[in-house]
Amino acid sequence: MMPFAGGVSATANGTLILSLAAAVYYLLLLGRPPSLRRTAVKAGSVALLAVLSWQAGGPPLLVVALLLSAAGDAFLAHPGERAFLAGLASFLAGHLAYVALFLLVGGGAAAVAGWRIALALAMAAFALAMLRALWPALAGAMRGPVAAYVAAILAMGLAALTLPSALAILGTVLFMLSDAILAAARYLLPARSPHHGWMSPAVWISYVCAQLFIVLGLVV
């Protein structure tokens, strides 16, 4: 059953199918060297979610956040410190757009009660633990950007707790998980660690599910 009315022939459902097809195709390209095709497929998956959000009449800030994420994907599809920093900046801006969006459409601080309070505490503890683990492995010039990024993703997670949609909240949790796995793989593991074999697919799958759940939670 498709999430939007009209079945597979509906434009929104067709866009969703194309986005998921690109995401699956990128999994097959993970072990390949950087290329224009690899970059286009990676960025295209989330860019199509931005198109879907626009087609479904979603909030403009959602489209902006997704396009910034797609730009970050394009940068991170290439090796090198400059590409990584550009990707980090794009995702940082995307997280801030998500924070603004969640605070705009959410129910405010009054909505954070019960299990949401417990989840907020867990998010804060997880973010602090990750930053503490990463800190010794970071070069001096990277500590500021990484700390700002961790603060932004934590703010995004806390802002999501004001949303009525549990699916969107789950998406934000998966976003935090994806970033944590990526950071651990980049900074905490040796280059030849066998764990990279499962971490790369895990980062992509959790990230795509995160973006998809946020979109569906806000526009369906």
C-alpha angles and dihedrals in degrees: 000000000000120000095231128057119260101050124244091329092064113105095232093050091047091053090049091052091050091050092051091045090054090049092052092045090053089057087061090051097050094100094045123098118258114285141156090258092051091049093046093050094047096047092037094062093063094033087060089054087056089052089048091051090051092047091050093050094250123168114287090235089060090056090048093049092050094048090050089050090050089052089051089051090053092052094045091051086075128067125240139071095267092054090047092052091048089051091048091052092048093050091044089056089045092053091050090051089052091049091053091046095049093048090048097051099027129092097252129239091317089069092062103089139122113001090006090065090051090049091049091054091047091050092051092047091048093049092049092047091051093048091048091050093047098043099082091047095052123094112236094255091053098051095080097048093044092048090050090049093050090049090051096049090047090050088050091052093048092046090051089061088071091062121102091220115090088192092060090048090052088051091054092049089052089050090056090047092050092051091048093053091047092050092047092050093049101042111017105041130067115251091249097046112136089224090077087074093070100025097067094055090041091055092051097043094047091045095050091046089049094055092042094050092048091051095046091043091056105036107031 
